[in-house]
Amino acid sequence: MPQSATESQPVTRKWFPLGAWKQWIPALIWIAIITFESTDLFSSEHTGSVLYSVISRVFGPVNPLAFDIWHHYLRKAGHVVGFFVLSYLLFRAWRTTLPLRGAGFWSLPWARISFLMSVMIATLDEWHQSTIPSRTGTFHDVVLDSAAAATAQLVLWLVLRRRSSARNR
């Protein structure tokens, strides 16, 4: 029995869309930066002494107690910014890697995997810091990093939803 032309054609499936790997470069570089910042070189003592020296030279004498408070909050702000950006970059990479029919600009699977990867990296980062004598790995920082990653996904949803509705008008 003869087969039709469509039945004899092999079905090819793209597992990794062409060019998707390019979207992973920024995410992988950002993960490397987070890993580098997790070393002894970026411990509170090292960043504090350098920052205190710079601020003292620019602004004159600085109250050490006030500086310690600001230094703490600057370091926590670094966590928030770092994992917000990581979650965003992972979303971009997954959106390109896993195209979903009818998904448009935003999809829960892309957001979910980006968030979970961010939480995993935050957990590994804090575990790594707990193995370095000059660093401390804390569960609180994992929660802070996870909240930043979730916030990034919420912001993406809001921005991309607005963009999508503007295009549909």
C-alpha positions as CSV (number, residue, x, y, z in Angstrom):
1,M,0.0,0.0,0.0
2,P,1.6,3.3,-1.0
3,Q,2.2,5.9,1.6
4,S,1.3,9.6,1.1
5,A,4.1,12.1,0.8
6,T,3.4,13.5,4.2
7,E,3.5,10.1,5.9
8,S,6.9,9.2,4.4
9,Q,8.5,12.5,5.6
10,P,10.4,12.2,8.8
11,V,9.1,14.4,11.6
12,T,11.9,16.6,13.0
13,R,11.6,18.2,16.4
14,K,13.7,21.0,17.6
15,W,14.8,20.3,21.1
16,F,16.8,23.5,21.4
17,P,15.7,26.3,19.1
18,L,18.5,27.8,17.0
19,G,20.1,30.7,18.7
20,A,18.6,30.0,22.1
21,W,22.0,29.4,23.6
22,K,22.8,33.1,23.2
23,Q,20.1,33.9,25.8
24,W,21.9,31.7,28.3
25,I,25.2,33.7,28.1
26,P,24.0,36.6,30.3
27,A,22.4,34.3,32.8
28,L,25.5,32.1,33.1
29,I,27.7,35.2,33.4
30,W,25.4,36.5,36.2
31,I,25.6,33.1,38.0
32,A,29.4,33.4,37.7
33,I,29.3,36.9,39.2
34,I,27.2,35.6,42.1
35,T,29.6,32.7,42.7
36,F,32.6,35.1,42.7
37,E,30.9,37.4,45.1
38,S,30.4,34.4,47.4
39,T,34.1,34.1,48.0
40,D,36.2,35.5,50.9
41,L,37.2,38.5,48.8
42,F,33.6,39.8,49.1
43,S,33.2,39.0,52.8
44,S,31.8,41.8,55.0
45,E,35.2,42.6,56.4
46,H,36.7,43.1,53.0
47,T,33.9,45.1,51.4
48,G,33.5,47.1,54.6
49,S,37.1,48.2,54.9
50,V,37.3,49.2,51.2
51,L,34.0,51.0,51.3
52,Y,34.8,52.7,54.6
53,S,38.1,53.9,53.2
54,V,36.5,55.3,50.0
55,I,33.6,57.0,51.9
56,S,36.0,58.5,54.5
57,R,38.2,60.0,51.7
58,V,35.3,61.5,49.8
59,F,33.1,62.7,52.8
60,G,35.6,63.0,55.6
61,P,35.2,61.3,59.0
62,V,32.4,58.8,59.2
63,N,30.7,57.4,62.3
64,P,31.7,53.7,62.3
65,L,28.4,52.6,63.9
66,A,26.4,54.5,61.3
67,F,28.6,53.0,58.6
68,D,28.1,49.5,59.9
69,I,24.3,49.9,59.6
70,W,24.5,51.3,56.1
71,H,27.0,48.7,55.0
72,H,24.6,45.9,56.2
73,Y,21.7,47.4,54.2
74,L,23.9,47.9,51.1
75,R,24.9,44.2,51.3
76,K,21.3,43.1,51.6
77,A,20.3,45.4,48.7
78,G,23.0,43.6,46.7
79,H,21.2,40.3,47.4
80,V,17.9,41.8,46.2
81,V,19.4,43.3,43.0
82,G,21.5,40.3,42.3
83,F,18.7,37.7,42.5
84,F,16.1,40.0,40.8
85,V,18.4,40.3,37.8
86,L,19.2,36.6,37.9
87,S,15.5,35.6,37.8
88,Y,14.9,38.0,34.9
89,L,17.8,36.6,32.9
90,L,16.7,33.1,33.6
91,F,13.2,33.9,32.4
92,R,14.6,35.3,29.1
93,A,16.7,32.2,28.6
94,W,13.8,29.8,29.3
95,R,11.4,31.7,27.2
96,T,13.7,31.3,24.2
97,T,14.7,27.7,25.0
98,L,11.1,26.4,25.6
99,P,8.8,28.1,23.1
100,L,5.2,27.4,24.1
101,R,2.5,27.7,21.6
102,G,0.1,30.5,22.4
103,A,2.1,31.7,25.4
104,G,2.8,35.2,24.1
105,F,5.2,37.2,26.2
106,W,4.8,35.5,29.6
107,S,4.0,32.0,30.7
108,L,3.8,30.4,34.2
109,P,6.2,27.5,33.2
110,W,8.9,30.0,32.3
111,A,8.4,32.0,35.5
112,R,8.2,28.9,37.7
113,I,11.4,27.3,36.4
114,S,13.2,30.7,36.5
115,F,12.1,31.2,40.1
116,L,13.0,27.7,41.2
117,M,16.5,27.9,39.6
118,S,17.0,31.2,41.4
119,V,16.1,29.6,44.7
120,M,18.4,26.7,44.0
121,I,21.3,29.1,43.2
122,A,20.5,31.1,46.3
123,T,20.6,28.0,48.4
124,L,23.8,26.8,46.9
125,D,25.3,30.2,47.3
126,E,24.5,30.4,51.0
127,W,25.7,26.8,51.5
128,H,29.0,27.7,49.8
129,Q,29.4,30.8,52.0
130,S,28.9,28.6,55.1
131,T,32.0,26.6,54.1
132,I,34.2,29.7,54.1
133,P,35.5,30.9,57.5
134,S,35.1,34.6,56.8
135,R,31.5,34.2,55.5
136,T,28.2,33.2,56.9
137,G,25.5,31.4,55.0
138,T,22.0,32.1,56.4
139,F,18.6,30.9,55.6
140,H,17.4,34.5,55.9
141,D,19.5,35.4,52.9
142,V,17.9,32.5,50.9
143,V,14.5,33.9,51.8
144,L,15.6,37.4,50.8
145,D,17.0,36.2,47.5
146,S,13.9,34.1,46.8
147,A,11.6,37.1,47.5
148,A,13.7,39.1,45.0
149,A,13.4,36.4,42.4
150,A,9.6,36.2,42.9
151,T,9.3,39.9,42.7
152,A,11.1,39.9,39.4
153,Q,8.6,37.4,38.0
154,L,5.7,39.5,39.3
155,V,7.2,42.6,37.7
156,L,7.8,40.7,34.4
157,W,4.2,39.5,34.4
158,L,2.9,43.1,35.0
159,V,5.1,44.7,32.4
160,L,4.6,42.0,29.7
161,R,0.9,41.8,30.3
162,R,0.7,45.6,29.8
163,R,2.8,45.3,26.7
164,S,0.6,42.5,25.3
165,S,-2.6,44.4,26.0
166,A,-1.2,47.5,24.3
167,R,-0.4,45.5,21.2
168,N,-3.9,44.0,21.1
169,R,-5.5,47.5,21.0
